[in-house]
Amino acid sequence: MEKKTINTNKKKQGVEVFVPENVSILYSDSAFIYANDFGLTIDFAQRVGDTKKQKVVSRIGMSKNHAEMLVAVLQKKLIDMQVSDKGREK
């Protein structure tokens, strides 16, 4: 079993995340988001061949609070990637 440690807050307290060996990374061409008063569901999908069809490969549901935290973390990671990319251009 592969073990990964991530930081969850500014106090540097890590959380151990165990990724079973049989869990694979799924590629997504698109995401469809459905929301209500309680939270949201994101359907990650892949395009089916040369058609306009999409096959959902994963569904993730979360509360509004968790969605807001996810957006913040994704935004930070994307900014970090941009800074890293600019550093490599020099």
Biotite code that builds the C-alpha atoms (Angstrom):
import biotite.structure as struc

atoms = struc.array([
    struc.Atom([0.000, 0.000, 0.000], chain_id="A", res_id=1, res_name="MET", atom_name="CA", element="C"),
    struc.Atom([1.410, 3.399, -0.989], chain_id="A", res_id=2, res_name="GLU", atom_name="CA", element="C"),
    struc.Atom([1.474, 5.970, 1.822], chain_id="A", res_id=3, res_name="LYS", atom_name="CA", element="C"),
    struc.Atom([1.197, 9.703, 1.172], chain_id="A", res_id=4, res_name="LYS", atom_name="CA", element="C"),
    struc.Atom([1.262, 12.537, 3.692], chain_id="A", res_id=5, res_name="THR", atom_name="CA", element="C"),
    struc.Atom([-0.462, 15.839, 3.021], chain_id="A", res_id=6, res_name="ILE", atom_name="CA", element="C"),
    struc.Atom([-0.701, 19.024, 5.065], chain_id="A", res_id=7, res_name="ASN", atom_name="CA", element="C"),
    struc.Atom([-4.264, 19.989, 5.896], chain_id="A", res_id=8, res_name="THR", atom_name="CA", element="C"),
    struc.Atom([-3.746, 23.382, 7.531], chain_id="A", res_id=9, res_name="ASN", atom_name="CA", element="C"),
    struc.Atom([-1.227, 26.111, 8.258], chain_id="A", res_id=10, res_name="LYS", atom_name="CA", element="C"),
    struc.Atom([-0.103, 24.421, 11.486], chain_id="A", res_id=11, res_name="LYS", atom_name="CA", element="C"),
    struc.Atom([1.687, 21.760, 9.387], chain_id="A", res_id=12, res_name="LYS", atom_name="CA", element="C"),
    struc.Atom([-0.303, 18.935, 10.920], chain_id="A", res_id=13, res_name="GLN", atom_name="CA", element="C"),
    struc.Atom([-0.179, 16.123, 8.388], chain_id="A", res_id=14, res_name="GLY", atom_name="CA", element="C"),
    struc.Atom([-2.794, 13.527, 7.580], chain_id="A", res_id=15, res_name="VAL", atom_name="CA", element="C"),
    struc.Atom([-1.733, 10.104, 6.402], chain_id="A", res_id=16, res_name="GLU", atom_name="CA", element="C"),
    struc.Atom([-3.546, 9.122, 3.223], chain_id="A", res_id=17, res_name="VAL", atom_name="CA", element="C"),
    struc.Atom([-3.390, 5.482, 2.170], chain_id="A", res_id=18, res_name="PHE", atom_name="CA", element="C"),
    struc.Atom([-3.917, 4.774, -1.531], chain_id="A", res_id=19, res_name="VAL", atom_name="CA", element="C"),
    struc.Atom([-4.619, 1.085, -2.184], chain_id="A", res_id=20, res_name="PRO", atom_name="CA", element="C"),
    struc.Atom([-2.536, -0.405, -4.987], chain_id="A", res_id=21, res_name="GLU", atom_name="CA", element="C"),
    struc.Atom([-5.642, -1.307, -7.012], chain_id="A", res_id=22, res_name="ASN", atom_name="CA", element="C"),
    struc.Atom([-6.871, 2.314, -7.191], chain_id="A", res_id=23, res_name="VAL", atom_name="CA", element="C"),
    struc.Atom([-6.020, 3.814, -10.560], chain_id="A", res_id=24, res_name="SER", atom_name="CA", element="C"),
    struc.Atom([-6.019, 7.415, -11.739], chain_id="A", res_id=25, res_name="ILE", atom_name="CA", element="C"),
    struc.Atom([-8.958, 8.157, -14.013], chain_id="A", res_id=26, res_name="LEU", atom_name="CA", element="C"),
    struc.Atom([-8.568, 10.784, -16.724], chain_id="A", res_id=27, res_name="TYR", atom_name="CA", element="C"),
    struc.Atom([-11.450, 13.207, -17.225], chain_id="A", res_id=28, res_name="SER", atom_name="CA", element="C"),
    struc.Atom([-12.277, 15.200, -20.349], chain_id="A", res_id=29, res_name="ASP", atom_name="CA", element="C"),
    struc.Atom([-15.095, 17.057, -18.612], chain_id="A", res_id=30, res_name="SER", atom_name="CA", element="C"),
    struc.Atom([-16.953, 17.579, -15.370], chain_id="A", res_id=31, res_name="ALA", atom_name="CA", element="C"),
    struc.Atom([-20.673, 18.106, -14.848], chain_id="A", res_id=32, res_name="PHE", atom_name="CA", element="C"),
    struc.Atom([-21.698, 19.792, -11.608], chain_id="A", res_id=33, res_name="ILE", atom_name="CA", element="C"),
    struc.Atom([-25.110, 19.491, -9.969], chain_id="A", res_id=34, res_name="TYR", atom_name="CA", element="C"),
    struc.Atom([-25.965, 21.497, -6.840], chain_id="A", res_id=35, res_name="ALA", atom_name="CA", element="C"),
    struc.Atom([-28.760, 21.939, -4.317], chain_id="A", res_id=36, res_name="ASN", atom_name="CA", element="C"),
    struc.Atom([-29.129, 23.596, -0.911], chain_id="A", res_id=37, res_name="ASP", atom_name="CA", element="C"),
    struc.Atom([-27.198, 20.792, 0.823], chain_id="A", res_id=38, res_name="PHE", atom_name="CA", element="C"),
    struc.Atom([-24.164, 20.380, -1.420], chain_id="A", res_id=39, res_name="GLY", atom_name="CA", element="C"),
    struc.Atom([-23.087, 19.321, -4.866], chain_id="A", res_id=40, res_name="LEU", atom_name="CA", element="C"),
    struc.Atom([-22.197, 16.346, -6.999], chain_id="A", res_id=41, res_name="THR", atom_name="CA", element="C"),
    struc.Atom([-19.477, 16.373, -9.635], chain_id="A", res_id=42, res_name="ILE", atom_name="CA", element="C"),
    struc.Atom([-19.625, 13.800, -12.427], chain_id="A", res_id=43, res_name="ASP", atom_name="CA", element="C"),
    struc.Atom([-16.219, 13.363, -14.071], chain_id="A", res_id=44, res_name="PHE", atom_name="CA", element="C"),
    struc.Atom([-16.531, 11.999, -17.595], chain_id="A", res_id=45, res_name="ALA", atom_name="CA", element="C"),
    struc.Atom([-14.519, 10.814, -20.569], chain_id="A", res_id=46, res_name="GLN", atom_name="CA", element="C"),
    struc.Atom([-15.403, 11.328, -24.207], chain_id="A", res_id=47, res_name="ARG", atom_name="CA", element="C"),
    struc.Atom([-16.466, 8.153, -25.997], chain_id="A", res_id=48, res_name="VAL", atom_name="CA", element="C"),
    struc.Atom([-14.379, 7.848, -29.170], chain_id="A", res_id=49, res_name="GLY", atom_name="CA", element="C"),
    struc.Atom([-15.173, 10.360, -31.893], chain_id="A", res_id=50, res_name="ASP", atom_name="CA", element="C"),
    struc.Atom([-18.750, 10.809, -30.679], chain_id="A", res_id=51, res_name="THR", atom_name="CA", element="C"),
    struc.Atom([-20.369, 13.588, -28.662], chain_id="A", res_id=52, res_name="LYS", atom_name="CA", element="C"),
    struc.Atom([-21.157, 11.109, -25.889], chain_id="A", res_id=53, res_name="LYS", atom_name="CA", element="C"),
    struc.Atom([-19.610, 11.301, -22.428], chain_id="A", res_id=54, res_name="GLN", atom_name="CA", element="C"),
    struc.Atom([-19.138, 8.332, -20.092], chain_id="A", res_id=55, res_name="LYS", atom_name="CA", element="C"),
    struc.Atom([-19.141, 9.156, -16.368], chain_id="A", res_id=56, res_name="VAL", atom_name="CA", element="C"),
    struc.Atom([-16.113, 7.485, -14.758], chain_id="A", res_id=57, res_name="VAL", atom_name="CA", element="C"),
    struc.Atom([-16.453, 8.899, -11.258], chain_id="A", res_id=58, res_name="SER", atom_name="CA", element="C"),
    struc.Atom([-19.072, 10.702, -9.148], chain_id="A", res_id=59, res_name="ARG", atom_name="CA", element="C"),
    struc.Atom([-18.055, 12.761, -6.136], chain_id="A", res_id=60, res_name="ILE", atom_name="CA", element="C"),
    struc.Atom([-20.519, 14.350, -3.737], chain_id="A", res_id=61, res_name="GLY", atom_name="CA", element="C"),
    struc.Atom([-19.637, 16.934, -1.093], chain_id="A", res_id=62, res_name="MET", atom_name="CA", element="C"),
    struc.Atom([-21.076, 19.620, 1.131], chain_id="A", res_id=63, res_name="SER", atom_name="CA", element="C"),
    struc.Atom([-20.974, 23.288, 0.162], chain_id="A", res_id=64, res_name="LYS", atom_name="CA", element="C"),
    struc.Atom([-18.254, 23.854, 2.794], chain_id="A", res_id=65, res_name="ASN", atom_name="CA", element="C"),
    struc.Atom([-16.077, 21.067, 1.400], chain_id="A", res_id=66, res_name="HIS", atom_name="CA", element="C"),
    struc.Atom([-16.600, 22.375, -2.143], chain_id="A", res_id=67, res_name="ALA", atom_name="CA", element="C"),
    struc.Atom([-15.436, 25.826, -1.058], chain_id="A", res_id=68, res_name="GLU", atom_name="CA", element="C"),
    struc.Atom([-12.315, 24.318, 0.552], chain_id="A", res_id=69, res_name="MET", atom_name="CA", element="C"),
    struc.Atom([-11.635, 22.280, -2.598], chain_id="A", res_id=70, res_name="LEU", atom_name="CA", element="C"),
    struc.Atom([-11.863, 25.404, -4.769], chain_id="A", res_id=71, res_name="VAL", atom_name="CA", element="C"),
    struc.Atom([-9.371, 27.199, -2.489], chain_id="A", res_id=72, res_name="ALA", atom_name="CA", element="C"),
    struc.Atom([-6.887, 24.297, -2.589], chain_id="A", res_id=73, res_name="VAL", atom_name="CA", element="C"),
    struc.Atom([-7.206, 23.902, -6.376], chain_id="A", res_id=74, res_name="LEU", atom_name="CA", element="C"),
    struc.Atom([-6.689, 27.631, -6.878], chain_id="A", res_id=75, res_name="GLN", atom_name="CA", element="C"),
    struc.Atom([-3.533, 27.581, -4.720], chain_id="A", res_id=76, res_name="LYS", atom_name="CA", element="C"),
    struc.Atom([-2.150, 24.533, -6.560], chain_id="A", res_id=77, res_name="LYS", atom_name="CA", element="C"),
    struc.Atom([-2.780, 26.148, -9.963], chain_id="A", res_id=78, res_name="LEU", atom_name="CA", element="C"),
    struc.Atom([-1.022, 29.345, -8.854], chain_id="A", res_id=79, res_name="ILE", atom_name="CA", element="C"),
    struc.Atom([1.914, 27.271, -7.540], chain_id="A", res_id=80, res_name="ASP", atom_name="CA", element="C"),
    struc.Atom([2.099, 25.476, -10.901], chain_id="A", res_id=81, res_name="MET", atom_name="CA", element="C"),
    struc.Atom([2.163, 28.810, -12.774], chain_id="A", res_id=82, res_name="GLN", atom_name="CA", element="C"),
    struc.Atom([4.996, 30.089, -10.570], chain_id="A", res_id=83, res_name="VAL", atom_name="CA", element="C"),
    struc.Atom([6.890, 26.828, -11.089], chain_id="A", res_id=84, res_name="SER", atom_name="CA", element="C"),
    struc.Atom([6.381, 27.026, -14.866], chain_id="A", res_id=85, res_name="ASP", atom_name="CA", element="C"),
    struc.Atom([7.693, 30.610, -14.954], chain_id="A", res_id=86, res_name="LYS", atom_name="CA", element="C"),
    struc.Atom([10.779, 29.527, -13.006], chain_id="A", res_id=87, res_name="GLY", atom_name="CA", element="C"),
    struc.Atom([11.575, 26.867, -15.615], chain_id="A", res_id=88, res_name="ARG", atom_name="CA", element="C"),
    struc.Atom([11.265, 29.351, -18.503], chain_id="A", res_id=89, res_name="GLU", atom_name="CA", element="C"),
    struc.Atom([14.291, 31.328, -17.279], chain_id="A", res_id=90, res_name="LYS", atom_name="CA", element="C"),
])
